[in-house]
Amino acid sequence: MGRDLLGLGEDGDETEVPAGRPTAERIERLFVGASPRYTRIQVASLARVPQELTERIWRALGFATLPDDTVAFTDADVAVLERVRTMMESGLLDDRTVIRMSRALGQTTARLAQWQAEIMIGAMLDPRPTAHRRGPGGGHGDLAPAAARLREGAGPRLARPSSPPPGPAC
């Protein structure tokens, strides 16, 4: 038995958790935090930010426009939008600056995600040379088994829309 990467058990307490590779659920919990519980309309309403501005922020971050009834946002999303609203009300930020900062964050995050995906795929490849493939790829195994393992561990989560990262995103 061991602790997860945070040293915590399933409920955030100090209970022991099984040692070994973390599950897709555990990795998601470490990166995303709490499960989504709000629609895009609810998160805008709770943060008291106009729906049109929240949609522009999500687009600038690179997120798809979600149907009104899709639950994809967390309390962290509400908190970020509340901070944005507070900075706008104080005159520190205007709409244009918020959108430009969101776009910069979205593009940087997309590059980072691509880089991390490449690292994960590289780590999942069979390091043994194969008889049918020798060349610039270093003789690593086929990507198909690695992709299959990735789908088995995180398939449904890869397709689910994500929420903006927690913290002062804008």
Secondary structure, 3 states (H helix, E strand, C coil): CECCCCCCCCCCCCCCECCCCCCHHHHHHHHHCCCCCECHHHHHHHHCCCHHHHHHHHHHHCCCCCCCCCCCECHHHHHHHHHHHHHHHCCCCCHHHHHHHHHHHHHHHHHHHHHHHHHHHHHHCCCCCECCECCCCCCCCCHHHHHHHHHHHHHHHHHCCCCCCCCCCC
